[in-house]
Amino acid sequence: MHPELAADLGRLPEILEETRQHALAFLAGLDERPVVERAGPPAVAPLTEEGGGTRAALAEFAERWEPRLSASAGPRYFGFVTGGATPAALAGDWLTSAVDQNSNSSLDPAGQQLERETVGWLGELFGLSAAHRGTFVSGATMSNTVGLAIAREWLGERLGVDVAEDGVGALGPVRVLSGSAHSSVAKALSVLGLGRTALRTVPVMPGREAVDVAALERALAEAPGPCVVVANAGTVNTVDFDDLRAIAALRERYGFWLHVDAAFGAFAALSPEHAELVAGLDLADSVCVDLHKWLNVPYDSAVQFTRRPDLQARVFQNAAAYLGPLSEHPDLVHLTPENSHRLRALAAWFTLRAYGRAGHREIVERCVAGARALGAEVARIDGLELLAPVRLNVVCFSLTADPTPERLAALAAELADEAFLTPTRYAGRPALRAAFSNWRTTGADVRRTAEALDRAVRKLTA
Ligand SMILES: *Cc1c(COP(=O)(O)O)cnc(C)c1O
C-alpha cells in the first residue's frame, strides 16, 4: 500500500473528525459568507507525483477553493430552484459515501430494497397510487429524459414498431406538445433522438403559463399520429400549473402519453391549501419530481415515476449474464440510464424518517409564506413591480422603468452579498426571480432580502 494511503488508513478517525469540524464551520458560516462569490478561479495547480495525504488536501481545499464556494446551502440563495440539505439528509448523504454501495442488483439486494421503500414513501407523499413505480435518478433533467424515453417506447408500441431494438428512425416524426415546457425537455428530446423540433409549443391561457386546454385539444386533433403531452406542474417563472385532470380527460379521445414535469410543483401536494394545484397527478403516465430542490436532500437526486415499468425495462435493460434477472420487478440496473449508481435514496430515506410528512409540509408552507411576504415587499418597493401573482414559491418581478437585462443584472449584482436571484424573461420582459425552496429560510431572511432590494433599487435609480 502506498505510504500516504497506509498513513490515512491508520488515522481515519482523526481525518473524519477534522472533516466533520470543517463541514460544521462551513455550515455555521452560511449566514455570513457572501451568498455568491464572484472571484475568478485560483491559479491552476499541477498534478503532483506524490500527494500529501488527506490532511494536506483538506488544508489546500480550505485555502484555494472553499472561499470561492457559494452559500447555495443557505437561506438566501433564491436563484434557479435550489434546495439545501436538512440535517438528516446530510447525515444520510455522508453515510451513502461511507457505505459506498452500488445499489442496482438483486445479487446484492439491500440497496435497491431500501430505494424501493423510499420510492414508495415518496409516491404516497405526492398522492400517487400503487400503479406508479419509481426509480431514483440524478436530477429532474434525467427524470424528464427517462419519462420521455418511456413515452418514445410507448409511441413505438402504438405504431407497432420496437424503438429499443430498431431505433428511433422506425417511428417517423414525433410531436411533443406542451404549454410552457422546461428547457430540459428540449434537451431530453435531443438526447433521445426525437429532436428538439419535435417539441411544439401550445398556446397558454392569457396572462398565464398554464396551457390552454382547448388549444391543446386542437393540436391533438390536428396531429397525424399519437403524441406525447408534457404537462407542467410548477413552471419556473411563475409556478403555474396545467389543469392535469382536464388534460388527462382528453386521453380518452386522443390516445397520448401524458408526462408531467412536477420537478418542484409536486410538493404542493404536501400542503392542504395548495394540493388542488396538482390534483390529477396520479393520472399521468410518467412523472418527474426533483428531490434536491424542495425535499432538501443534497445534489444529485430526483425520482421518476411511471405506470409502465415494463416499457421502461424495454428501454433500459442491460442484458448481461452476471447481472440480475429481468423479472416482474426488474433490478434497477434495467430501469435507468446508469448501470452503477450510489445509494442515492439514503438521504431521502433519512429526511423522510427524521421529519415525516408533517416536517416536510412545514418546509413547503414556510417557503410559500416567505415567497408571499417577499412578493408583498416587491409590490411595495418604488421602482419594482411584480409580473405575476405569487402562486406558490417564486417571486417574479422587474424594474418598473427601463427593465433591460443589463440593469437587472446590475440590480442582482448589487444584492449578491445578501441574496442570490437569477434572471429570466417573462411574457417577453426581462425579469428577476426569487425561488424559495430551502428549509433554512425564515421571515428574517425575507426582511433582510427586502431591505437589500430596497437599497439596491434606490442606488440603481439614483
Ligand atoms: C429544475 C427543473 C428541471 C431540471 O432539473 P435538474 O435537477 O436541474 O436536472 C426540470 N423541470 C423543472 C420544472 C425544473 O424546475
The ligand as a Gaussian input file, in Angstrom:
#p B3LYP/6-31G(d) Opt

LIG

0 1
 C      -35.204000      22.224000     -12.102000
 C      -36.170000      21.759000     -13.087000
 C      -35.832000      20.810000     -14.061000
 C      -34.416000      20.308000     -14.236000
 O      -33.900000      19.848000     -13.039000
 P      -32.400000      19.436000     -12.760000
 O      -32.489000      18.858000     -11.406000
 O      -31.600000      20.693000     -12.828000
 O      -31.979000      18.451000     -13.782000
 C      -36.824000      20.380000     -14.894000
 N      -38.079000      20.844000     -14.794000
 C      -38.435000      21.780000     -13.896000
 C      -39.849000      22.277000     -13.854000
 C      -37.491000      22.267000     -13.004000
 O      -37.856000      23.179000     -12.098000

